[in-house]
Amino acid sequence: MQSQAAPTPDPSESPANSEGLQSTTKELIKQCPRFRILVIGKSGVGKSSLINRVFGVDVASVANDQAGQADIEKEITSPQNERFILHDSRGFEPAEGSNTNKVKSFIETRKRMPHIKDQLHAVWLCFQVPIIEYGQRLLEDGAEEYLSGENAILGNTPTIVVFTKYDTLLTHMRAKSISDPEAEARRYLEENCIKPIQAFTGDKNIMHVAVSSKPKYERGHEQLTDLTYNKVSESFTSQPNTLSPVPFAAAGAQRMVPRVKIESSINVGKQRYWKALAASPNFQSYTMLDCLRVIHTDIVSVWNFYDPSEYLYSVEFRDLMMNMVGNVDAPAASAHPSTHLTSGNPCSG
């Protein structure tokens, strides 16, 4: 991971755009090129593993490999995924009271940012699942300031409470020779993690998920991705049936749930300007190839594959895709890709 934001590729600079036809994703990425997320939790809670899995990167040194050294103002990015920005914050203990003030100041400052790309889009509040028999506890002193009451630090920022290292709980239950360790682990989680969080926040609907990032025991990352995308969509979409740049950025940044990217692709395809363009007299001058080139750019932008050489935007790859379309469509002579479109054939379908 890097602490300086690298420039995000602009789809408009690729050979995707035919003159006069603009990519839907171009304006969305211009407004919000990166999904900005704050991850809060003490060192060792498993923040790096969460980032690695959800955003598809190999290394996430979110705490600079030294406990207590996280700088919340630092924009942590990765060349493996240029569609997200990570801000890291350590824990909640009284000795870290100054950190609580820094988090509060950071969130309030971000809320006042005039451009949506500079605002904070989501927060993951991380707690390790405690094993009470070992003297561990869930809620660190000071944690209530982040969530409870009208003056909670996080306010209305889309927030997910993440209970990490769930595999440790399962291992503990199996070691006790319980007949159904999975069921007992779920009961334990409900009583010792979920209910306490609900109690001090006063919100039974607070979003939460238990995760494990240990190989062979991985779980919860898909649900975390879903919850994050849904909360962000709810918070940053002002009008129904419109595509907001922040949910688009969230869908593009995550590399965990293909369905979220498919939904985002469909939303891009539904943009009204395609219909308006199809109905205009000028649309008749464009060919199917023109339309497919722009749609190709939108799809690649949504899926955000790791493509450092930008092969997916290359002329060779585009020609390959066009040939595939031509082969599939070959029986219908009137639908040759070079055929000019009319206002009755909108390229959005």
C-alpha positions in Angstrom: 0.0 0.0 0.0 1.0 3.6 -0.6 0.3 6.7 1.4 0.0 9.0 -1.7 -2.9 8.9 -4.0 -1.9 7.9 -7.6 -3.8 9.4 -10.5 -6.9 7.4 -11.4 -7.2 6.4 -15.1 -9.8 8.5 -16.9 -12.0 6.4 -19.3 -12.3 9.4 -21.6 -8.5 9.2 -22.3 -8.8 5.7 -23.6 -9.8 4.9 -27.2 -13.3 4.0 -26.0 -15.1 7.1 -26.8 -16.4 7.8 -30.2 -16.5 11.4 -31.0 -19.8 12.9 -29.7 -20.7 9.8 -27.7 -19.7 10.1 -24.1 -19.2 7.3 -21.6 -21.7 7.3 -18.7 -18.9 6.4 -16.3 -16.7 9.3 -17.4 -18.7 11.9 -15.4 -19.3 9.5 -12.5 -15.6 8.9 -12.1 -14.8 12.6 -12.5 -17.1 13.4 -9.6 -15.9 10.6 -7.4 -12.8 8.7 -8.7 -12.2 6.7 -5.5 -14.3 5.2 -2.7 -13.1 6.8 0.6 -13.4 4.6 3.7 -12.2 4.9 7.3 -11.4 1.8 9.2 -11.3 2.1 13.0 -9.9 -0.4 15.4 -6.8 -1.2 17.5 -3.7 -2.7 16.0 -4.0 -6.5 15.5 -7.8 -6.5 15.2 -7.5 -7.7 11.5 -8.0 -4.5 9.5 -5.4 -5.3 6.9 -7.0 -8.6 6.2 -10.3 -7.0 5.6 -8.9 -4.5 3.2 -6.9 -7.1 1.4 -9.9 -9.4 0.8 -12.6 -6.9 0.0 -10.6 -4.6 -2.3 -8.4 -7.3 -3.9 -5.0 -6.1 -2.9 -2.0 -8.2 -1.6 -0.7 -5.9 1.1 -2.3 -3.4 3.3 0.0 -1.9 6.0 -2.8 0.1 7.5 -0.9 0.7 10.7 2.6 1.2 9.3 3.5 -2.1 11.0 3.7 -0.3 14.3 1.0 -0.2 16.9 -0.3 3.3 17.5 1.4 4.9 14.5 -1.7 5.2 12.3 -2.2 8.7 10.8 -5.9 9.2 10.0 -5.2 12.0 7.6 -3.0 9.9 5.4 -4.6 8.7 2.1 -3.5 5.1 1.8 -3.8 3.7 -1.7 -2.7 0.7 -3.7 -1.5 0.4 -7.3 -3.4 -2.9 -7.5 -6.7 -1.1 -7.1 -6.8 2.6 -7.8 -10.5 3.0 -7.0 -10.4 3.3 -3.2 -8.7 5.5 -0.6 -8.2 4.1 2.9 -7.9 6.1 6.1 -6.8 4.2 9.2 -7.4 5.0 12.8 -6.3 3.1 15.9 -8.5 2.1 18.9 -10.6 3.7 21.6 -8.8 3.3 25.0 -8.7 6.3 27.4 -4.9 6.6 26.8 -5.8 7.2 23.2 -8.2 10.0 24.0 -6.3 12.3 21.7 -7.0 9.8 18.9 -10.8 10.1 19.6 -10.5 13.9 19.1 -8.6 13.4 15.9 -11.2 11.1 14.5 -14.0 13.5 15.5 -12.1 16.4 13.8 -11.4 14.3 10.7 -15.0 13.3 10.3 -16.4 16.8 10.8 -13.9 18.2 8.4 -14.7 15.6 5.7 -18.5 16.4 6.1 -17.8 20.0 5.2 -15.9 19.2 2.1 -17.6 20.8 -0.9 -16.8 18.0 -3.4 -18.3 14.6 -2.9 -15.0 12.9 -3.8 -13.3 14.4 -0.7 -16.1 13.5 1.7 -16.0 10.3 3.8 -18.1 7.6 2.2 -18.1 4.8 4.8 -16.7 3.6 8.1 -15.9 0.1 9.3 -15.8 0.0 13.1 -13.8 -3.1 14.0 -13.9 -5.1 17.3 -12.3 -8.5 17.7 -14.7 -11.2 19.0 -13.7 -11.5 22.7 -13.2 -14.8 24.5 -14.6 -13.8 27.9 -13.1 -16.9 29.6 -9.7 -15.5 28.7 -10.5 -12.1 30.2 -11.1 -10.4 26.9 -13.8 -7.8 26.4 -15.6 -6.4 23.4 -16.2 -2.7 24.1 -13.1 -0.7 24.9 -13.6 2.4 27.0 -14.4 5.3 24.8 -16.0 3.2 22.0 -19.5 4.5 23.0 -18.5 8.0 21.9 -18.4 6.8 18.3 -21.9 5.4 18.1 -24.2 6.3 21.0 -26.4 9.3 21.5 -27.2 12.3 19.3 -23.6 13.5 19.6 -22.0 10.3 18.4 -18.8 10.9 16.5 -19.8 8.9 13.4 -23.2 10.7 13.2 -25.0 9.7 10.0 -21.9 8.4 8.2 -22.6 5.0 6.7 -21.2 2.7 9.3 -20.8 -1.1 9.7 -19.7 -2.7 12.9 -17.3 -5.5 12.1 -16.7 -8.4 14.6 -13.3 -9.8 13.5 -11.5 -13.1 14.0 -14.7 -15.1 14.2 -12.6 -18.2 13.5 -11.0 -17.9 16.9 -14.5 -18.2 18.5 -15.3 -21.3 16.4 -12.0 -22.9 17.4 -12.7 -22.2 21.1 -16.2 -23.8 20.8 -14.8 -26.9 19.0 -12.1 -27.3 21.8 -14.9 -27.5 24.3 -16.4 -30.6 22.5 -19.8 -28.9 22.1 -22.1 -31.0 20.0 -22.9 -28.1 17.6 -20.0 -25.6 17.8 -21.4 -23.5 14.9 -24.7 -23.0 16.6 -23.1 -22.2 20.0 -20.7 -19.7 18.3 -23.7 -17.9 16.8 -25.5 -17.8 20.2 -22.3 -16.5 21.8 -21.9 -13.8 19.2 -25.5 -12.7 19.7 -25.2 -12.5 23.5 -21.7 -11.1 23.8 -21.3 -8.9 20.7 -24.5 -8.0 18.9 -26.7 -7.3 21.9 -24.1 -5.2 23.8 -23.6 -3.0 20.7 -27.4 -2.7 20.2 -27.8 -1.8 23.9 -25.3 1.0 24.1 -26.3 2.5 20.7 -30.0 2.1 21.4 -30.3 0.9 17.8 -31.4 -2.7 17.1 -31.0 -2.2 13.4 -27.4 -1.2 13.5 -25.5 -2.9 10.7 -23.1 -5.5 11.8 -21.2 -8.6 10.5 -18.9 -11.2 11.9 -15.9 -12.0 9.7 -12.9 -14.3 9.6 -10.0 -13.8 7.2 -8.0 -16.9 8.2 -7.4 -19.2 5.2 -9.8 -22.1 5.0 -12.1 -20.3 7.6 -12.9 -17.2 5.6 -16.4 -15.9 6.0 -18.4 -12.7 6.2 -16.6 -10.7 3.5 -19.4 -10.9 1.0 -21.9 -9.8 3.6 -19.7 -6.9 4.6 -19.4 -5.8 1.0 -23.2 -6.0 0.5 -23.9 -4.1 3.7 -21.4 -1.4 2.8 -22.7 -0.9 -0.7 -26.4 -0.8 0.5 -25.7 1.7 3.2 -23.7 3.9 0.9 -26.4 3.7 -1.8 -29.0 4.6 0.8 -27.0 7.6 2.1 -25.7 9.1 -1.2 -28.6 8.5 -3.6 -30.9 11.5 -3.5 -33.4 10.5 -6.2 -34.8 7.1 -7.1 -33.7 5.5 -10.3 -30.6 7.7 -10.5 -27.0 6.6 -10.4 -24.9 8.4 -7.7 -21.2 8.6 -8.1 -20.5 7.3 -4.6 -22.3 4.0 -4.9 -20.7 3.6 -8.3 -17.3 4.1 -6.7 -18.1 1.6 -4.0 -19.2 -1.0 -6.5 -16.1 -0.5 -8.6 -13.7 -0.5 -5.7 -14.8 -3.8 -4.2 -13.6 -7.0 -5.7 -15.6 -9.4 -3.5 -19.2 -9.7 -4.9 -19.7 -9.9 -8.7 -23.4 -9.3 -8.2 -22.8 -5.8 -6.9 -20.8 -5.0 -10.1 -23.5 -6.5 -12.2 -26.1 -4.3 -10.5 -23.9 -1.2 -11.0 -23.5 -2.2 -14.7 -27.2 -2.4 -15.1 -27.7 1.0 -13.4 -25.1 2.5 -15.8 -27.0 1.1 -18.7 -30.3 2.6 -17.5 -29.1 6.2 -17.5 -31.6 8.4 -19.1 -29.2 10.2 -21.4 -28.9 7.2 -23.6 -32.7 7.2 -24.2 -32.6 10.9 -24.8 -29.7 10.5 -27.2 -31.5 7.7 -29.1 -34.5 9.9 -29.6 -32.5 12.8 -31.0 -32.2 13.3 -34.8 -28.4 13.4 -34.4 -28.3 9.8 -33.1 -28.9 8.5 -36.6 -25.3 9.4 -37.6 -23.8 6.9 -35.1 -23.1 3.3 -35.9 -23.5 0.2 -33.7 -19.7 0.1 -33.4 -19.7 3.6 -32.0 -22.2 2.6 -29.4 -20.5 -0.7 -28.5 -17.2 1.1 -28.0 -18.7 3.4 -25.4 -20.6 0.6 -23.7 -17.3 -1.4 -23.6 -15.7 1.5 -21.7 -18.6 1.7 -19.2 -18.4 -2.1 -18.5 -14.6 -2.1 -18.0 -14.9 0.9 -15.7 -17.5 -0.7 -13.5 -15.7 -4.0 -13.1 -12.3 -2.3 -12.3 -10.1 -5.3 -13.2 -6.5 -5.2 -12.2 -5.1 -4.2 -15.6 -1.9 -2.2 -15.2 -1.2 -2.4 -19.0 -4.7 -1.3 -19.8 -5.1 -4.2 -22.2 -8.9 -4.2 -21.8 -8.9 -0.7 -23.3 -6.6 -1.6 -26.2 -7.6 -1.6 -29.8 -6.7 -5.3 -30.0 -9.1 -6.3 -27.3 -11.8 -4.1 -28.6 -11.5 -5.7 -32.1 -11.6 -9.1 -30.5 -14.9 -8.2 -28.8 -16.3 -6.7 -31.9 -15.5 -9.9 -33.8 -17.3 -12.0 -31.2 -20.3 -9.8 -31.5 -20.2 -10.0 -35.3 -20.0 -13.8 -35.1 -22.9 -14.1 -32.7 -25.0 -11.7 -34.8 -23.9 -13.0 -38.2 -27.3 -14.7 -39.2 -29.1 -11.3 -39.0 -27.7 -9.5 -42.0 -29.5 -6.3 -41.1 -27.8 -6.1 -37.7 -24.2 -5.8 -38.9 -22.1 -3.7 -36.5 -21.4 -1.1 -39.1 -25.2 -0.4 -39.7 -26.2 3.1 -38.8 -28.6 3.3 -35.9 -31.9 5.1 -36.1 -34.0 6.7 -33.3 -35.9 3.4 -33.1 -32.8 1.4 -32.2 -31.4 2.9 -29.0 -28.0 1.4 -28.1 -29.0 1.0 -24.5 -31.6 -1.6 -25.4 
